[in-house]
Amino acid sequence: MSTETLDIAKANLPVRGFLKVDDLLIPQGEELVQAILDLKKEKNAVILAHYYQPPAIQDIADFLGDSLQLARQARDTDADMIAFCGVHFMAEAAKILNPTKKVVLPDTQAGCSLADGCSGEGLRKMREQHPDALIATYINCNAETKAESDIIVTSSNAETIIKSLPADRPIIFAPDKNLGRFLSKKTGRDMILWDGSCIVHEAFSMERIAQQLAEHPDAKLIAHPESESAVLDLAHFVGSTSALLNFVEKDDSQKFIIATEEGILHEMKKRAPHKELIPALVFDDTCNCSECFYMKRNTMEKLYLCMKYELPEIIIEEELRLKALKPIEEMLELSKTIK
């Protein structure tokens, strides 16, 4: 079964019955949900999903989380197979942390603009230019890039980790310049920034968000630190994906403007059903929210196929895995107290 054959679940599929693709019969509707649950039991699999995944995948996942939470779950699971519903670098991290498990990803084209824009070779060149610097790399990168890093961070633990690094060592931060600027401001550490950004979080329009705030003076703007500085400066709260969820759930305000990927709204509505959640507007005035098309490449149909045929599978050479493992383990050790 080739990767191309598995990459067939598109929009406009029938609601019930079966979808026939070549010689494959894919159950639909309630039958599809049950088929995935049956496969999970049959193969002793665990389904891990990021908050930006389509709602149906979030609902069927065994564990829903951000990058830090998912890394811990992947490391600690005793399942034989990890069906990772996120993007490629997340599934890679799962395999790095738990190499004896089979890790499958519904769509190998579920990538990341940050990961695509930062290479291990590029980091090596930056290290040559700044030989005394420590390289702190955002988890949104591929295995080769992780292997060239001194430590990995997520948006949940980045501030804690940056503060822990020796004050007499310069820091190279890659690949997200927006997160890097935010951390530099929060920690007081000057950093050499890789010139990368998230295409989803850079899509937010400061002008349109300012208009939203004017129209909703009782709303609080909350933003992910991958957003540009102009948006972060307007925000009442800036935090990681999990921090944004917790803020909406616990804060006294009843109305929020959300500046991060729209998939988070599904879980937010569950946690705060009586609060009004307004997606922050993007530059494209034909679209009312910011959606990661990479995250949305994963579908229930693709999840079913990857679990059934155990493809596409994440494979990492052992030498590379061990090099990439070291900075991830360092990250997990330094962020034990972060939930």
HELIX and SHEET records of a PDB file:
HELIX    1   1 THR A    3  LEU A    6  1                                   4    
HELIX    2   2 GLY A   29  GLU A   42  1                                  14    
HELIX    3   3 PRO A   55  ILE A   60  1                                   6    
HELIX    4   4 SER A   67  ASP A   76  1                                  10    
HELIX    5   5 HIS A   88  LEU A   97  1                                  10    
HELIX    6   6 SER A  113  ASP A  116  1                                   4    
HELIX    7   7 GLY A  120  GLN A  129  1                                  10    
HELIX    8   8 ALA A  143  ALA A  147  1                                   5    
HELIX    9   9 ALA A  158  SER A  164  1                                   7    
HELIX   10  10 LYS A  177  THR A  187  1                                  11    
HELIX   11  11 HIS A  201  ALA A  203  5                                   3    
HELIX   12  12 MET A  206  GLU A  215  1                                  10    
HELIX   13  13 SER A  229  LEU A  234  1                                   6    
HELIX   14  14 THR A  241  LYS A  250  1                                  10    
HELIX   15  15 ILE A  264  ARG A  271  1                                   8    
HELIX   16  16 MET A  295  ARG A  297  5                                   3    
HELIX   17  17 MET A  300  TYR A  309  1                                  10    
HELIX   18  18 GLU A  318  LEU A  334  1                                  17    
SHEET    1   A 2 PHE A  18  VAL A  21  0                                        
SHEET    2   A 2 LEU A  24  PRO A  27 -1                                        
SHEET    1   B 4 PHE A  63  GLY A  65  0                                        
SHEET    2   B 4 ALA A  45  HIS A  50  1                                        
SHEET    3   B 4 MET A  81  CYS A  85  1                                        
SHEET    4   B 4 LYS A 102  VAL A 104  1                                        
SHEET    1   C 4 ILE A 151  VAL A 153  0                                        
SHEET    2   C 4 LEU A 134  TYR A 138  1                                        
SHEET    3   C 4 ILE A 171  ALA A 174  1                                        
SHEET    4   C 4 MET A 191  LEU A 193  1                                        
SHEET    1   D 4 PHE A 237  VAL A 238  0                                        
SHEET    2   D 4 LYS A 220  ALA A 223  1                                        
SHEET    3   D 4 LYS A 255  ALA A 259  1                                        
SHEET    4   D 4 GLU A 276  PRO A 279  1                                        
END                                                                             
